[in-house]
């Protein structure tokens, strides 16, 4: 359901890309921070989507 919402789909795609870029090497602090940033952005978008349909 969430992937059908463009804003949420965009955020989860960014998060997935960041995770793939960081793992398995885990060699760069900036990439680790990007994973955290993109993960939080996805959670925020999912929360906004959920609140809008409640």
N, C-alpha and C positions, 0 to 999 in steps of 0.2 A: 504494500500500500504506500509506504513512504517513498519508494522509488518512482511512483507516479507523480509526485509533487516536484516540479522542476527545481525549486530552491533546495529541497532536501536531497534530490538526486545529484545535484551539482556538488553539494558539500560532501556527500558520501564518496563520490568519485574522487574529489580532491584528497580526502582522507586515505582512501585506498591507494592512490598514487604515492602519497607521502610514505605510507607504510612499506610499500614495495621498494621505494627508493632507499629507505633506511635499513631494512632487514634484507639479508642476514648479516651484512658486514658490520653494521652499527659503528661506523668509523667516524662519524661527524656529529658534533653537538648540535650544529645548526639543523641538521636533518631530524634529529631527535625532537628538537623544539618545534619543528614544522609538523611532525606527527601529532604532538600534543595540541598545537594550535588548531590544526585541521580537525582533529577529533572533537575538540570543544565546539568548534563552529558547527559540525554536524549535529552534535547533541542539542545545541541551541536551536538550530533549524528544525529538528525533529520535535522539540518541545513546543516551538511556536506553531507548528503544524497541528500537533495534538490539541493544543489549547484552542485553536481556531475551529476545531470540529466538535469540541465538547459541548 
